[in-house]
Structures are given as structure tokens and as C-alpha cells.
Amino acid sequence: MQVPDIIIAIDGYSSTGKSSFAKIIANEFGFLYLDSGALYRGVTLFAIENGYIDEACTIDVPALTEAMENLDIHFGKGGTYIGERCIEDEIRSLEVAGKVSPIATVAQVRDFVDRKLREFGRMKRVVMDGRDIGTTVFPDAELKLFMTADPMIRAQRRADEMIAKGDQVDVEEVLKNLQERDYIDSHREASPLTQAEDALVLDNSHMTMEDQVEWIKNIIKERFGC
Ligand code: CDP
């Protein structure tokens, strides 16, 4: 399918399968996939390791803001990097998941991540997923999706993913974490998670990946005539 030079912005709740879906369609359309959540997770790992956030999630915002000036976080082979170090596994831990939403409320962190994302988007032909891509980062994106699914189904999917990696997880704990993140993400002051007015809703509670790919291909055909 010959898709024109557009930006596809995918927002939605935690563990709705945004990144799996985004990766698959990027591959299918020959687009670049960019995971904005990975940058928030990377900043969170950096903050944990350097003591800018404590156990109670109190954040030393001035120190973190200053330190981010020299933070070289980027995408490379196999995922996300800080300098030469691949941090892909560490950023998926429950410890990072437990602190990322508080970190993502900090306006200076959001500015830092937004700047990086907009640099990538200049090239078009990207699929980007997150919480505020269609509302704040790329409000002019040509195609915006808002993904959602039943919370228990989401928790089970995330738990299965972690179990497959060899982690021991309790689905109730995963559910609690994603409900907490949904709440913080939707209620924060800086770019809260909201559905853009022109976004199409994709509730994939009972859809397979094939169903979802079929769905978006039909939309692209209708909208862009390709
Ligand atoms: O994979 P999952 O959907 O669970 O989360 P993620 O995309 O890796 O994002 C982790 C966290 O980063 C989210 O819960 C948000 O707190 C934050 N985030 C954000 O605030 N804005 C974005 N554009 C992307 C992520």
C-alpha cells in the first residue's frame, strides 16, 4: 500500500497495545516508528539512578532540569539508549513504570521530550505513539488515533508480556499500576491525556492485531485514496 507522506499520531491509555500496533503499521507502510513513552521512561531511569526522584516520588525538579541539558537519550539498534548504553530492558521494569507518570507531569521534562519528538517528525512518514502526540506534539498530524480497551484485558495483556520475559508478576498489581497511570496521565496539568477532537477511536478489547491492521488500512484508503 502506497501511503503518502503523513504523520500518524497514536494516543491512548496504558497497555492498549499502542506500541505493538504502531510498530506493525510502521513496518507495513515503510514508516519510522517512534515510541515517545520510551523517552519518558528513559528520563525516569536517569532520574532514579541519579537520585532526582526518591521512593516517595518526590522529584528534585531544578536538579533534574539542569542534568537533562547534558542527557543524550536517543533511539538506536535494539531500542532506547542513554549515550552508548542500551536501556531498553531497564525502562520496562515495574520500578520505572511506578515512577514514570509522576516524572511525566514535570513541564520541563515534557518540553525536553517534545523537542526531541518534533525533530524526528520533521521528516514525516512516522508513526508516533504516546499520550499527547495528536493534541500537543503534532496537533496537525494528518491521521490521529485514540486507542482504548477494557482495563482488565489491558492488565492481562501486559502481565502476559512480562511473564513471557521471565518476570514474576501479579495481574492485580499490574492492573493497579495501569489504573494509577491512567489517572495521573488524564489529570495532570501539562498536556493531559485527552482525545483530540479529530481523532478516531480504536477500542481493541475484542480485536486481533489483524483486525486492527485491516481497520486502519481501510481508513487510509478512504481518506487518502490509496
Ligand atoms: O506502554 P505504556 O502504554 O504502558 O506506556 P508508555 O507509552 O511506555 O508510557 C509510559 C508513561 O509515560 C505513561 O504512563 C505516561 O505517564 C508517560 N507518557 C506521557 O506522558 N506522554 C507521552 N507522549 C508518552 C508517555
Boltz pocket constraint, residues with backbone or C-beta under 6 A from the ligand:
constraints:
  - pocket:
      binder: B
      contacts: [[A, 12], [A, 13], [A, 14], [A, 15], [A, 16], [A, 18], [A, 19], [A, 36], [A, 37], [A, 38], [A, 40], [A, 41], [A, 100], [A, 101], [A, 102], [A, 104], [A, 129], [A, 130], [A, 131], [A, 132], [A, 133], [A, 181], [A, 185], [A, 191]]
      max_distance: 6.0
